[in-house]
Amino acid sequence: MYFLLLVKCTLSNRSLEAVCNRTFNSSDRLFYYLGRMSVDGITLCCNRLLLRSFRLLWGDRWHHRPVLLAIDTTDQVFYGKKNDYVSSTVKNRGRKTNEVKVLSFATISIVARKFKFTLAVFPMRNGESKASLVEKLLSSIPGELKVHTVLMDKGFYHSEVMQTIDRMGLNYLIPCKQYPGLDSLYTFLEVTGEKHWQYTMHPGKAKEYTFDVYLEDKGVQWYTGFATNMDMNWRDFETLSQIYRSRWNIENGYKEAKEFMIRTNSRNHGYRVLVFALSHLMMNLYTITKRTNKRAMITLENMKDIIGHLIEQLIPVIKPTPSRITKHLIIAC
């Protein structure tokens, strides 16, 4: 019942408490049970829901070829106390800078042209290495899914991350950060015209790792590049750029998922994970619906109406008494 109520909240962008006041007596019981669960336990349940949505997608034959996966992170403002899941970031407003507390989430998604489908979400802990986070995300990939390449932004440009993906037998593509070592390669590029190099990060140290770098001259002392472990023999810089452009759908996906985000001021981190995962689950269902009904041209608002009609008959309505406005506010006549 509470799951259906949460789905109803995603359709209206309202809080669970507001919907319960109109439909049921109280949301306290849900928060009681969530309080008895660990954040990892709730995350596991959420990823099982996302996996079930993938099974629905898997029923269509179009995607059985190797796919591109994108790993990314996003932040949500948080007003509670700092703990293992709460970190600080700096936001600029004109000339002023403010320190803001945030909850950070990592996602792994299938991406293609005008397409994004979330496979798993994880809350990020303070002090957790990017390599261990990437390993958790990659371990969530369904076994039947064939992976072409894993796409990441510069935030994952670490030797440990690349080594982890290499060890798991997958390809990766990451934009290079401009370090003195790469500046030297760029100088050789200007002289020789050679664009493909072997580059060693942290030489002589425990984190030493060698990978392929492809650089492209963009003007005077300005260049871009990609780090990858893919076979570069038949690829050029433009091919890598076209592959990486598929990752841009991630940002659009986060914006669209906000259309299904439940409003909350709760400081329960498990509930925050649940709210975040449900928004991506609804976007997955929207993606499946669009692909199976291409002629219908279904919009987000159409999808909300469809799901709203489906769940309306399933929720056992227990309306509060007329004198009750909220769970704590009752009019005494």
Buried (B, 14 or more C-beta within 10 A) or exposed (E): EBEBBBBBBBBBBBBBBBBBBEBBBBBEEBBEEBEEBEBEEBBEEBBEBBEEBBEEBEEEEEBEEEBBBBBBBBBEEBEBEEEEBBBEEEEEEEEEEEEBBBBBBBBBBBBEEEBBBBBBBBBBBEEBEBBEBBBBBBEBBEEEBEBBBBBBBEEBBBBBBBBBBBEBEBBBBBBBEBEEEBEEBBEEBEEEEEBBBEBEBEEEEEEEBEBBBBBBBEEEEEBBBBBBBBEBEEBEBEEBBEBBEBBBBBEEBBEBBEBBBBBBEBEBBBBBBBBBBBBBBBBBBBBBBBBEEEEEEBEBEBBBEBBEEEBEEEBEEEEBEEEBEEBEEEEEE
